[in-house]
Amino acid sequence: MRKEKRFEAVYQETGMISEKTIYVDKETGVNYLFIASGVSGGLTPLLDAEGKPVITK
């Protein structure tokens, strides 16, 4: 039984040693930005101008 993936990559930008990807949580709609550079990386929710999470409906 295959379970559906919860996160979907909706945007990706790649460079020589870096990568930027936006993921959407299909259950909550919250958008996350993942940035990888070399062997380091980080994940954070995307925020709007008021500081609230960006939500895709």
N, C-alpha and C positions, 0 to 999 in steps of 0.2 A: 504494500500500500504506500503510494507516494504522497507525501504531504506537500501542499503548495508552499512556495517560498514566501516568507513574510516581507522581505525587503526587495525593492526593484530599483535598479540603477536607471535614472532618467536623464542623466547628463554626464558626459565624461570628457575631460580635456587632458591630453598627455603631452609631456615634454621629454627632453633627453633623460632627466633623472627625477622628474616629478610627475605626479598624477593628481588630478582633482576630480572627484566623483560626487554627484548628488544622488542620495538614496531616498526613497519614499517608503515609509512604513505603511504597508497596505491595510493594517488594522486601524491605525490612528490617523493616518494621513500626514504625520509630521515629516518634514524634510530635514535630512542630515547632510552635512558636508564632510567628506573624508578627504584629507590631503596627505599624500605620501611623498617624501623627498629622500632619496637614497634609502637608508635603512630605518628611517624614522617616519612616523605618521601620527595623525590625530583625527578625532571625530568630534563634531559639535552640531547641535541643532541649528538650523538657519533661523534667524530672527528678523522680524519686520522692523520698520522704523520706530514702532512703539515698544520694542523689546519682547514681543510675543512670538511664539514659534510660527513659522510658515507652515500652513496646513493645506494639502492638496485634497480636494473633495472628490 
